[in-house]
Amino acid sequence: MMTTNEQNKCAHLPCRCLVQAGDKYCSQACKEAGSEDVEIACQCGHGGCPLTA
């Protein structure tokens, strides 16, 4: 039996992180981000997502 570690991009648009299959966001920051305003930067704090404004 083969298992796959399928990864998808975080659902927060400016985020570059990958998440495991079944997860939608890489962090609570991304989950809460963009709920009211459009954001152009990611503040998840992970190395691949520098805070850029």
Secondary structure as the mmCIF struct_conf table of DSSP 4:
data_model
#
loop_
_struct_conf.conf_type_id
_struct_conf.id
_struct_conf.beg_label_comp_id
_struct_conf.beg_label_asym_id
_struct_conf.beg_label_seq_id
_struct_conf.end_label_comp_id
_struct_conf.end_label_asym_id
_struct_conf.end_label_seq_id
STRN STRN1 GLN A 7 LYS A 9
BEND BEND1 ALA A 11 HIS A 12
TURN_TY1_P TURN_TY1_P1 LEU A 13 PRO A 14
STRN STRN2 LEU A 18 GLN A 20
TURN_TY1_P TURN_TY1_P2 ALA A 21 GLY A 22
BEND BEND2 CYS A 26 SER A 27
HELX_RH_AL_P HELX_RH_AL_P1 GLN A 28 GLU A 32
TURN_TY1_P TURN_TY1_P3 ALA A 33 GLY A 34
BEND BEND3 SER A 35 ASP A 37
BEND BEND4 ILE A 40 ALA A 41
BEND BEND5 CYS A 44 CYS A 44
TURN_TY1_P TURN_TY1_P4 GLY A 47 GLY A 48
BEND BEND6 CYS A 49 CYS A 49
#
